Amino acid sequence: MLKVIVTRADVTTEEVGEALRQGLGSTRLFRAEVTISRRSEETVLHVIAGGYGLVVRPLNRFWIAERVRRVLQTAPGLRSGATGSGV
């Protein structure tokens, strides 16, 4: 699972959705799920590859989920202390 840590505890789903819309546009052929975990001083965005099968899921993991992570990590609205991780 990939994750992005934003050093703000008040990140909203709307901010995450807007960052993804701005960074990805319309990508409906592939799937990745983003979950939000809030801690006292930070928000952790977990990016999970979706899809079924031996071809689709690894493709989503190494291409789409990684792209989603990069978009969230570099999004101007989330940039305040955002760090990324492959763990």
N, C-alpha and C positions, 0 to 999 in steps of 0.2 A: 504494500500500500504506500502510495506517495503522500506526502503531506506538505502543507505550507503553514508556517507559523506567522501570524500577524500580531505584533505587540500592541494590540488594542483589544480590550475585552468586549467592545460594543459593536463589532462587525455584524451587519444585518444580512439576511438572506437576499434582500433587494440589492445591496452593494455587490454581493457575490454574483448574483444573476446579471447585473449590469456589466460587471467586469468580464464575464464570460461572453455576453452578447457583443461587447465592443471588441474583444480579442479574438473570438472565434467566428463570428457571423453565424450563418446557418449550416450546421454540420449534423444532419439528421441520419446519416447512414451508419454512424458509429455511436457507441455508448460509453459514458463514464458517469459515475455517481460522485457527488461531492457532499460530504457530511460536515456539519459544523459542531465543534466542541468548544465551549467557552470555559476558560479558566479565569482566575482572579485578575491577572494582568495581560492575558493574551487570548487569542482565538486560534484554534487549530482547524485548518481545513484539510480533511482527508479526501484524497482522490482515489476512487476505486474503479478499476476497469470493469466494464460490463460485457455482456454478450455470452453466447454459448458456442461450444465447439472448440476443436483443437486449433483452428486457424483464427477465428474471430477474436476470441478472448486474448491470446498473446498479442495479436495485432493491436487491439485496443489498449493493452497494457503498455506496450513499448512505443506506440505512436500517439494515440488519442489522449490517454491519461497523462502521458508526459507533456503533451502540448497544453492540456488543461492546467497542469501544475505550473508550467512556465507563464501562462497567461495570468494566473492568479498571483504568482510571485512578482510579476512586473506591472500589475494593474496600478495606475496612478492613485485610485481611491483606496487601495489596500496597501500601498507601498510603504507606509509608515512602519518600518522595521520588519517587513516581510522577509522570511527566510524559507528556503525550500529544502526538502530532504527526500531521498529515495527510500526511506524506511517508514 
